[in-house]
Amino acid sequence: MKDPEMTHYDPDMISMPTQPAWTDIRDAVGRLCEDFDNAYWLKLDREDAYPHEFVKALTESGFLGALIPEEYGGSGLPLAAACAVLETIHAKGCNAAACHAQMYTMGTVLKHGSEAQKQKYLPKIATGELRLQAFGVTEPTTGSDTTQLKTRAEKTDRGTYIVNGQKVWTSRAFESDLMLLLARTTPSDQCAKRSDGMSVFLIDMNEAKKNGLSLSKIDAMINHNTCEVFFDNVEIPADTLVGEEGKGFRYIVDSMNAERILIASECIGDAKFFIEKACNYANERSVFGRPIGANQGIQFPIAKSYAKAQAAELMVTKAAAMFDAGEKAGAEANMAKLLAADASWACAEVCMQTYGGFAFAREYGIERKWREARLYQTAPISKNMIFGFLGQHVLGLPRSY
């Protein structure tokens, strides 16, 4: 139990004693992050550049290969350990968005890829020789309605596939060697269910770029190296198909659940960052002869956002535990993302208010993290989509329109 008279916020107050703490991982990631301070991220922000050095350090330390089984050169750790990695990165003021997709796209390959695909790609992904960071799902005209995607992969007489279509908000595409692509292989009007007729492909992007694949970078509010991806009669080999043709949607569901949980962990890390910054500043900044933290107008909002972060972490931990146990975790994964994103945004807002005008000065790192935290109110899935999922698939309410 922490001392109720403590005068400085301790980020370790947010802990889950009933689950593995992954202390060794957190300590190691924390030390790694010390080499990448706010100045490093500000420089990248100004240049709209990719954090090559940071990603290289994470790869060489083995953290990006945490979920890859040992037989393929990884650490073989559960999702909860990967959550500890990403949470710590964000709690230390860094950002894992440049490479976190590698962790959640991995699940589709691990669960549904052939042994040949695993042997070919996973060891090289573990060492960093190859990057699997591009996830080609979202499209300009369909948005979150994945079942209505328009990108087509048509099988040829040679057994190859010809891909035509467009993806958008495909982050890290310029820096990825491989893309996990979801495309329709059977027209939707020929399918019994809306989720049928889609297939997953593991594409070699370097080869595809020579054969009709093109990228266009999107100038965005945050530095996520995000792109539009265009497929113009791109021919891909038959062995790029992951699992069975037509079952791709259900294959990526696990990846999407992992994505929700991992990003929720990043949000918890952001919340810890903001609360620590707010508490320290509220204790140190004096106005009218006393610390501003003594004012209820400062203290109570910080306490409220801290409580939100505590509650959200409980759901994130539950979702990760269920996922690792092989249980159905769709509802919990979505609620974890929803609650953690709201908690991190509440903490971001209260930190901005606590710092006042100084929060807008880039040197403190608050405004950068504030912009990054805002993203998760919208991506990778909007809050309304989560509400609809919970209403219809958990609470048994009619389909909303």
KAWO-V476667 format. One record per helix or strand. SS is the DSSP state (hx for helix, st for strand). FROM is the first residue (numbers start at 0). TO is the last residue. If there is no record, write none. Layout:
BEGIN
ss:from:to
SS:FROM:TO
SS:FROM:TO
END
This chain:
BEGIN
ss:from:to
hx:10:12
hx:22:32
hx:37:46
hx:51:59
hx:62:64
hx:69:71
hx:78:90
hx:100:111
hx:114:126
st:131:135
hx:145:147
st:151:154
st:160:170
hx:172:174
st:177:183
hx:187:189
st:197:203
hx:204:210
st:212:216
st:225:235
hx:237:239
st:240:241
st:246:246
hx:247:283
st:285:286
st:289:290
hx:291:293
hx:295:323
hx:329:359
hx:361:363
hx:365:374
hx:382:393
END
